[in-house]
């Protein structure tokens, strides 16, 4: 016969550690995307920023998001 689990023995949930540097990378990347997105960014609403600057800034923000989410949790 199989043994039933003892209800008195409960396993502890594992603690999740968040890397603060990666969290800051995510926040900076999201802010860069919101500010510099071509044709819809917040800076483009009151300043004209040419697309030669906004596309690389948006790609840089996406890269920061990608790097930040890769190692966020330990």
FENQUIMO-V620994 format. One record per run of one state. SS is the DSSP state (helix for helix, strand for strand, loop for the rest). FROM is the first residue (numbers start at 0). TO is the last residue. Records with the same first field share a line. If there is no record, write none. Layout:
SS: FROM-TO ; FROM-TO
This chain:
loop: 0-16 ; 18-18 ; 36-40 ; 46-49 ; 70-71 ; 73-73
strand: 17-17 ; 72-72
helix: 19-35 ; 41-45 ; 50-69
